[in-house]
């Protein structure tokens, strides 16, 4: 188990980590997601021992590796922490072949030659690159280099595996195809892992739990559904790309409840708060249907309490397989449609549409 207690780190006048407290369970794969500059890589460097925290404590399997023990300052060196590290740019040695790159850490331990060879063959089988053992890094594809970097990190049988955006150097198409392969490689390892990425889809694909970071703090931690369905703050909701609104409770005791966004009153799930209280409301773009008709025709919503608002299309962004449409209903709301639905609706800017969503698709979170 890995435990961070109130970790602080500052570079010059910038506070990079602010009282970060985090636990990673044994054999768990935790992803840390967040925008660039939020402190993700600094956290990995502190855990690995490449960088020291200004304050706080780090424990690996209940052993203090960074922090104070009485009046004594403890800092266990990176080589003595039993950590494998896969860097963002892989950091393979360009003058070494694949087998030499993988065996680098083993040779540093002065293991017998036959043990090293056995370990290399086992890892080459594991990553599916047995035919590339004599290749140099420049002769490999980006995906193959990433696998070699993973094998090198695993060669020392680490207690903890740290992965700093290991797929970010790949082109989008390759990255998407490798996500599943990477998950299949990591699952059987039974090694505690921390995986840093700015890509939420990547984190959702491979993780047991996800920690969302923002400006040096862990904003929320939970499994995929907890993060996606119940964001606990405006920051997390914005990071997830949700519609986010400041609202006011009009009738909390009624079922459904009634809330206001600006001057527009809408139906919401039952709220355990008092009338007049300020709240934050979120709703996923994919939970919103656009229609040319006022009648709600979705058979799955039969018997559900729904909102049905009228508005004008104010913006359209078409992507590869979907379209995001912004509608002004008295406040701006964004819907994500499949391209076929978008084309069927013949949507264009300025067109009048009906915006429909279930009351219970709204989530209430903290400020």
Buried (B, 14 or more C-beta within 10 A) or exposed (E): BBBBBBBBBBEEEEBBBBBBEBEBEEEBBBBBBBEEEBBBBBBBBBBBBBBEBEBBBBBBEEEBBBBEEEEEEBEBEBEEBBBBBBBBEBEBEEEBBBBBBBBBBBEEEEBEEEEBBEBBBEBBEBBEBEEBBEBBBEEBEBBBBBBBBBBBBBBBEBBBBBBBBBBBBBEEEBBBEBBEBBBEBBEEBEBBBBBBBBBBEBBBBBBBBBBBBBBBBBBBBBEBEBBBEBBBBBBBBBBBEBBBBBBBBBBBEEEBBBBBBEEBBBBBBEBEEEBEEEBBBBBBBEBBBBBEEEEBEEEEBEEEEBBBBEBEBBEBEEEEEBBBBBBEBBBEBBBBBEEEBBEEBEBEEEBEBBBBBBBBBBBBBEE
